[in-house]
């Protein structure tokens, strides 16, 4: 298995791609996207918010059309853990926030709004080579309505 350095990569079949205009930013596959308040999508947000729309399905240049997977509760993603230590099984079930727009912070719990729910972890030897803190496997939820 190839472990990505950054980004939310779907494990199972994500929902059909949607399309929108990107803000004046370069977007990379796997970035979490938000509406910037002007109807265009940006990856310049480093915390989940009500404006969160989905995950970039492909790279996109500034101002071009970005393809993205809308948020849903069924698609599982593998994502690098950026903060604060090697993920362990105690992380399973946690609702966590972004650290950057393409990884998570397992020490930053989310109690309301959009969150990433950890379903499993990957800390095998190859995973640790790919990312020192391992990888979380999980899905997006609205905190308080976990499915």
FENWO-V76163 format. One line per field, one symbol per residue. ss: DSSP state (H for helix, E for strand, L for the rest). psi: psi as a letter, one per 40 degrees, with the letter a starting at -180 (. if undefined). Layout:
BEGIN
ss->???
psi->???
END
This chain:
BEGIN
ss->LLLLLLLLEELLLLLLEEEEEELLLLELLLLEEEELLLLLEELLLLLLLLLEEEEELLLELLLLEEEEEELLLLLLEEEEEEELLLLLHHHLLLEEEEEELLEEEEEEELLLEEEEEEEEEELLHHHHHHLLLLEEEEEEEEELLLL
psi->ihhidiihhidahiiiiiiihiafihhiheihiiheeeeiiieehfiiieehdahheiihiheahhhihihiedhiihiihdieihiieeeheihiiidaeeiiheegiheiaiihhhdiihfiddddddhdeaiihaiiihhefh.
END
